[in-house]
Amino acid sequence: MDESESQEGNYYDRGKVVDNFKMDMEELLEEMEKLTVRATWMAYDCVAIQANPDLSNAMQHLEYVFLMCKKQIEKKWQEVLLE
């Protein structure tokens, strides 16, 4: 009886290990997919910038304008909260 209970316990433990392995593999694959997408976009951006150097300047200008707008919105939001 002890032997059969021990075998059932081992089978249950193996099942948990397999399930944990599957979940870990799925998480790793998802992370790899995200990294692959990011690397692809980075490569695309590099090619686009090399093909058109003015694009880099335009992107920097857009980033600057975005940050200025963000700062103004935060300032206005603080004013609204103080009223």
DSSP file with accessible surface (Angstrom, degrees, kcal/mol):
  #  RESIDUE AA STRUCTURE BP1 BP2  ACC     N-H-->O    O-->H-N    N-H-->O    O-->H-N    TCO  KAPPA ALPHA  PHI   PSI    X-CA   Y-CA   Z-CA
    1    1 A M     >        0   0  172      0, 0.0     4,-2.1     0, 0.0     5,-0.2   0.000 360.0 360.0 360.0 -41.4    0.0    0.0    0.0
    2    2 A D  H  >  +     0   0  130      1,-0.2     4,-2.3     2,-0.2     5,-0.1   0.883 360.0  53.5 -62.9 -37.2    2.8    2.4    0.8
    3    3 A E  H  > S+     0   0  141      2,-0.2     4,-2.4     1,-0.2    -1,-0.2   0.923 108.9  47.4 -66.3 -41.0    4.4    1.7   -2.5
    4    4 A S  H  > S+     0   0   51      2,-0.2     4,-2.3     1,-0.2    -1,-0.2   0.897 112.7  49.2 -68.9 -38.0    1.3    2.5   -4.5
    5    5 A E  H  X S+     0   0  108     -4,-2.1     4,-2.4     2,-0.2    -1,-0.2   0.906 110.8  51.1 -65.5 -38.2    0.7    5.7   -2.5
    6    6 A S  H  X S+     0   0   65     -4,-2.3     4,-2.4     2,-0.2    -2,-0.2   0.910 109.9  49.1 -64.9 -40.8    4.4    6.6   -3.2
    7    7 A Q  H  X S+     0   0  115     -4,-2.4     4,-2.5     2,-0.2    -1,-0.2   0.899 110.3  50.8 -66.2 -39.1    3.9    6.0   -6.9
    8    8 A E  H  X S+     0   0  134     -4,-2.3     4,-2.6     2,-0.2    -2,-0.2   0.916 110.5  49.9 -64.0 -40.7    0.8    8.2   -7.0
    9    9 A G  H  X S+     0   0   31     -4,-2.4     4,-2.7     1,-0.2    -2,-0.2   0.917 111.2  48.4 -63.2 -42.1    2.7   10.9   -5.2
   10   10 A N  H  X S+     0   0   73     -4,-2.4     4,-2.6     2,-0.2    -1,-0.2   0.904 111.3  50.2 -64.5 -40.6    5.5   10.7   -7.7
   11   11 A Y  H  X S+     0   0  176     -4,-2.5     4,-2.3     2,-0.2    -2,-0.2   0.928 111.8  48.1 -63.8 -42.2    3.1   10.8  -10.6
   12   12 A Y  H  X S+     0   0  148     -4,-2.6     4,-2.1     1,-0.2    -2,-0.2   0.927 112.2  49.2 -64.1 -43.3    1.4   13.9   -9.1
   13   13 A D  H  X S+     0   0   85     -4,-2.7     4,-2.4     1,-0.2    -1,-0.2   0.903 110.5  50.6 -63.3 -41.1    4.7   15.6   -8.5
   14   14 A R  H  X S+     0   0  158     -4,-2.6     4,-2.6     1,-0.2    -1,-0.2   0.896 108.3  53.1 -63.5 -38.4    5.8   14.8  -12.1
   15   15 A G  H  X S+     0   0   30     -4,-2.3     4,-2.5     2,-0.2    -2,-0.2   0.909 109.5  48.1 -62.6 -40.9    2.5   16.3  -13.4
   16   16 A K  H  X S+     0   0  102     -4,-2.1     4,-2.8     2,-0.2     5,-0.2   0.909 111.0  51.1 -65.6 -40.4    3.1   19.5  -11.4
   17   17 A V  H  X S+     0   0   95     -4,-2.4     4,-2.6     2,-0.2    -2,-0.2   0.927 111.3  47.6 -63.0 -43.6    6.7   19.7  -12.8
   18   18 A V  H  X S+     0   0   70     -4,-2.6     4,-2.7     2,-0.2    -2,-0.2   0.928 112.9  48.6 -64.0 -43.7    5.4   19.2  -16.4
   19   19 A D  H  X S+     0   0   94     -4,-2.5     4,-2.4     2,-0.2    -2,-0.2   0.926 112.7  48.0 -61.9 -44.0    2.7   21.9  -15.9
   20   20 A N  H  X S+     0   0   82     -4,-2.8     4,-2.7     2,-0.2    -1,-0.2   0.906 111.3  51.4 -63.2 -40.1    5.2   24.3  -14.4
   21   21 A F  H  X S+     0   0  126     -4,-2.6     4,-2.7    -5,-0.2    -2,-0.2   0.927 109.6  49.5 -62.4 -44.4    7.6   23.6  -17.3
   22   22 A K  H  X S+     0   0  117     -4,-2.7     4,-2.4     2,-0.2    -2,-0.2   0.920 112.3  47.4 -62.0 -43.7    4.9   24.3  -19.8
   23   23 A M  H  X S+     0   0   98     -4,-2.4     4,-2.4     2,-0.2    -2,-0.2   0.926 112.5  49.5 -64.3 -42.2    3.9   27.6  -18.1
   24   24 A D  H  X S+     0   0   87     -4,-2.7     4,-2.5     1,-0.2    -2,-0.2   0.918 111.4  49.0 -62.5 -42.5    7.6   28.6  -17.9
   25   25 A M  H  X S+     0   0   76     -4,-2.7     4,-2.7     2,-0.2    -1,-0.2   0.907 110.4  50.7 -64.6 -40.7    8.1   27.8  -21.6
   26   26 A E  H  X S+     0   0  115     -4,-2.4     4,-2.4     2,-0.2    -1,-0.2   0.924 111.3  48.4 -62.6 -43.5    5.0   29.8  -22.6
   27   27 A E  H  X S+     0   0  122     -4,-2.4     4,-2.3     2,-0.2    -2,-0.2   0.915 112.5  48.7 -62.7 -43.1    6.2   32.8  -20.6
   28   28 A L  H  X S+     0   0  107     -4,-2.5     4,-2.5     1,-0.2    -2,-0.2   0.908 110.9  50.3 -64.3 -40.2    9.6   32.6  -22.2
   29   29 A L  H  X S+     0   0  100     -4,-2.7     4,-2.4     2,-0.2    -2,-0.2   0.906 109.8  50.7 -65.0 -40.4    8.2   32.3  -25.7
   30   30 A E  H  X S+     0   0  103     -4,-2.4     4,-2.3     2,-0.2    -1,-0.2   0.926 111.3  48.3 -61.5 -43.5    6.0   35.4  -25.1
   31   31 A E  H  X S+     0   0   95     -4,-2.3     4,-2.5     1,-0.2    -2,-0.2   0.911 110.6  51.2 -64.8 -40.2    9.0   37.3  -23.9
   32   32 A M  H  X S+     0   0  113     -4,-2.5     4,-2.6     2,-0.2    -1,-0.2   0.905 108.7  51.9 -62.7 -39.9   11.0   36.2  -26.9
   33   33 A E  H  X S+     0   0  126     -4,-2.4     4,-2.4     2,-0.2    -2,-0.2   0.929 110.0  48.6 -62.7 -43.9    8.1   37.3  -29.2
   34   34 A K  H  X S+     0   0  120     -4,-2.3     4,-2.4     1,-0.2    -2,-0.2   0.925 113.0  47.3 -62.0 -44.3    8.1   40.8  -27.5
   35   35 A L  H  X S+     0   0   81     -4,-2.5     4,-2.7     1,-0.2    -1,-0.2   0.887 110.5  52.6 -65.6 -37.1   11.9   41.1  -27.9
   36   36 A T  H  X S+     0   0   78     -4,-2.6     4,-2.5     2,-0.2    -2,-0.2   0.920 109.7  48.4 -64.3 -42.9   11.7   40.0  -31.5
   37   37 A V  H  X S+     0   0   80     -4,-2.4     4,-2.5     2,-0.2     5,-0.2   0.937 112.5  48.6 -62.9 -44.9    9.1   42.6  -32.3
   38   38 A R  H  X S+     0   0  164     -4,-2.4     4,-2.4     1,-0.2    -2,-0.2   0.921 112.0  48.7 -61.8 -43.1   11.1   45.3  -30.6
   39   39 A A  H  X S+     0   0   56     -4,-2.7     4,-2.5     2,-0.2    -1,-0.2   0.900 110.3  52.1 -64.3 -38.1   14.3   44.3  -32.4
   40   40 A T  H  X S+     0   0   88     -4,-2.5     4,-2.6     2,-0.2    -2,-0.2   0.929 110.6  47.0 -63.6 -45.0   12.4   44.3  -35.7
   41   41 A W  H  X S+     0   0  155     -4,-2.5     4,-2.8     2,-0.2    -1,-0.2   0.896 111.2  52.1 -65.0 -37.5   11.1   47.8  -35.1
   42   42 A M  H  X S+     0   0  121     -4,-2.4     4,-2.4     2,-0.2    -2,-0.2   0.929 111.1  46.9 -62.8 -43.6   14.6   49.0  -34.1
   43   43 A A  H  X S+     0   0   54     -4,-2.5     4,-2.4     2,-0.2    -2,-0.2   0.919 112.1  50.8 -63.8 -41.6   16.0   47.5  -37.3
   44   44 A Y  H  X S+     0   0  144     -4,-2.6     4,-2.7     1,-0.2    -2,-0.2   0.931 110.4  49.4 -61.0 -44.8   13.2   49.1  -39.4
   45   45 A D  H  X S+     0   0   66     -4,-2.8     4,-2.6     1,-0.2     5,-0.2   0.903 110.0  51.3 -61.9 -41.3   13.9   52.5  -37.7
   46   46 A C  H  X S+     0   0   74     -4,-2.4     4,-2.4     2,-0.2    -1,-0.2   0.923 111.9  46.1 -62.6 -43.6   17.6   52.2  -38.4
   47   47 A V  H  X S+     0   0   93     -4,-2.4     4,-2.3     2,-0.2    -2,-0.2   0.928 113.1  49.8 -64.8 -42.8   17.0   51.5  -42.1
   48   48 A A  H  X S+     0   0   22     -4,-2.7     4,-1.8     1,-0.2    -2,-0.2   0.916 112.2  47.5 -63.4 -40.6   14.5   54.3  -42.4
   49   49 A I  H  < S+     0   0   55     -4,-2.6     7,-0.2     1,-0.2    -1,-0.2   0.904 112.2  49.3 -69.0 -39.3   16.9   56.8  -40.7
   50   50 A Q  H  < S+     0   0  160     -4,-2.4    -1,-0.2     1,-0.2    -2,-0.2   0.882 111.8  49.5 -67.0 -34.2   19.8   55.7  -43.0
   51   51 A A  H  < S+     0   0   84     -4,-2.3    -1,-0.2     1,-0.3    -2,-0.2   0.827 127.8  22.1 -73.0 -30.8   17.6   56.0  -46.1
   52   52 A N    >X  -     0   0   79     -4,-1.8     3,-1.8    -5,-0.2     4,-0.6  -0.781  63.7-173.5-140.7  93.0   16.4   59.5  -45.0
   53   53 A P  H >> S+     0   0   88      0, 0.0     4,-1.0     0, 0.0     3,-0.7   0.795  85.3  65.3 -59.3 -27.9   18.7   61.4  -42.6
   54   54 A D  H 3> S+     0   0  113      1,-0.2     4,-2.4     2,-0.2     5,-0.2   0.777  88.8  69.3 -65.8 -23.3   16.1   64.2  -42.3
   55   55 A L  H <> S+     0   0   60     -3,-1.8     4,-2.7     1,-0.2    -1,-0.2   0.899  94.7  54.0 -61.3 -39.3   13.8   61.7  -40.6
   56   56 A S  H <X S+     0   0   34     -3,-0.7     4,-2.3    -4,-0.6    -1,-0.2   0.931 109.6  47.0 -60.8 -45.6   16.1   61.6  -37.6
   57   57 A N  H  X S+     0   0   95     -4,-1.0     4,-2.4     1,-0.2    -1,-0.2   0.909 112.3  50.4 -63.2 -40.8   15.9   65.4  -37.2
   58   58 A A  H  X S+     0   0   48     -4,-2.4     4,-2.6     2,-0.2    -2,-0.2   0.910 110.2  49.9 -64.0 -40.3   12.1   65.3  -37.6
   59   59 A M  H  X S+     0   0   81     -4,-2.7     4,-2.4     2,-0.2    -2,-0.2   0.907 110.5  49.6 -65.9 -40.5   11.8   62.6  -35.0
   60   60 A Q  H  X S+     0   0  115     -4,-2.3     4,-2.4     2,-0.2    -1,-0.2   0.909 111.5  49.4 -63.5 -41.2   13.9   64.6  -32.6
   61   61 A H  H  X S+     0   0  117     -4,-2.4     4,-2.7     2,-0.2     5,-0.2   0.928 110.7  49.7 -63.8 -44.0   11.8   67.7  -33.2
   62   62 A L  H  X S+     0   0  116     -4,-2.6     4,-2.7     1,-0.2    -2,-0.2   0.898 110.4  50.5 -62.0 -39.6    8.6   65.7  -32.6
   63   63 A E  H  X S+     0   0  120     -4,-2.4     4,-2.6     2,-0.2    -1,-0.2   0.932 110.9  49.0 -63.9 -42.8   10.0   64.3  -29.4
   64   64 A Y  H  X S+     0   0  141     -4,-2.4     4,-2.2     2,-0.2    -2,-0.2   0.944 113.2  46.2 -61.0 -47.4   10.9   67.8  -28.2
   65   65 A V  H  X S+     0   0   57     -4,-2.7     4,-2.6     1,-0.2     5,-0.2   0.912 111.6  52.7 -63.8 -41.1    7.4   69.2  -29.1
   66   66 A F  H  X S+     0   0  121     -4,-2.7     4,-2.7    -5,-0.2    -1,-0.2   0.936 109.5  48.2 -59.2 -46.4    5.8   66.2  -27.4
   67   67 A L  H  X S+     0   0   85     -4,-2.6     4,-2.3     1,-0.2    -1,-0.2   0.888 111.1  50.9 -64.7 -36.8    7.7   66.7  -24.2
   68   68 A M  H  X S+     0   0   69     -4,-2.2     4,-2.3     2,-0.2    -1,-0.2   0.926 111.9  46.9 -65.0 -44.3    6.8   70.4  -24.2
   69   69 A C  H  X S+     0   0   66     -4,-2.6     4,-2.7     2,-0.2    -2,-0.2   0.917 111.2  51.9 -62.2 -42.6    3.2   69.6  -24.7
   70   70 A K  H  X S+     0   0   98     -4,-2.7     4,-2.5     1,-0.2    -2,-0.2   0.918 109.1  50.1 -60.7 -42.6    3.3   67.0  -21.9
   71   71 A K  H  X S+     0   0  127     -4,-2.3     4,-2.3     1,-0.2    -1,-0.2   0.920 111.5  48.5 -63.0 -43.1    4.9   69.6  -19.6
   72   72 A Q  H  X S+     0   0   89     -4,-2.3     4,-2.8     2,-0.2    -2,-0.2   0.904 110.9  50.2 -64.4 -41.4    2.2   72.1  -20.4
   73   73 A I  H  X S+     0   0  117     -4,-2.7     4,-2.7     2,-0.2    -2,-0.2   0.923 111.1  48.7 -64.1 -42.7   -0.6   69.6  -19.8
   74   74 A E  H  X S+     0   0  104     -4,-2.5     4,-2.2     2,-0.2    -1,-0.2   0.906 111.6  50.3 -62.7 -39.7    0.9   68.6  -16.5
   75   75 A K  H  X S+     0   0  113     -4,-2.3     4,-2.0     2,-0.2    -2,-0.2   0.941 112.6  45.7 -63.4 -46.8    1.2   72.2  -15.5
   76   76 A K  H  X S+     0   0  119     -4,-2.8     4,-2.4     1,-0.2    -2,-0.2   0.892 110.7  54.2 -63.1 -40.2   -2.5   72.9  -16.4
   77   77 A W  H  X S+     0   0  151     -4,-2.7     4,-2.3     1,-0.2    -1,-0.2   0.913 107.5  50.0 -62.4 -40.6   -3.6   69.7  -14.6
   78   78 A Q  H  X S+     0   0  108     -4,-2.2     4,-1.8     1,-0.2    -1,-0.2   0.902 109.6  51.5 -64.2 -39.8   -1.9   70.9  -11.4
   79   79 A E  H  X S+     0   0   80     -4,-2.0     4,-1.1     2,-0.2    -2,-0.2   0.909 109.4  50.1 -62.0 -42.4   -3.6   74.3  -11.8
   80   80 A V  H  < S+     0   0   83     -4,-2.4     3,-0.5     1,-0.2    -2,-0.2   0.914 109.7  51.0 -63.0 -41.2   -7.0   72.5  -12.1
   81   81 A L  H  < S+     0   0  101     -4,-2.3    -1,-0.2     1,-0.2    -2,-0.2   0.855 107.9  52.9 -66.1 -32.7   -6.3   70.4   -9.0
   82   82 A L  H  <        0   0  149     -4,-1.8    -1,-0.2    -5,-0.2    -2,-0.2   0.725 360.0 360.0 -76.1 -20.4   -5.4   73.5   -7.0
   83   83 A E     <        0   0  191     -4,-1.1    -3,-0.0    -3,-0.5    -4,-0.0  -0.123 360.0 360.0 -73.8 360.0   -8.7   75.3   -7.9
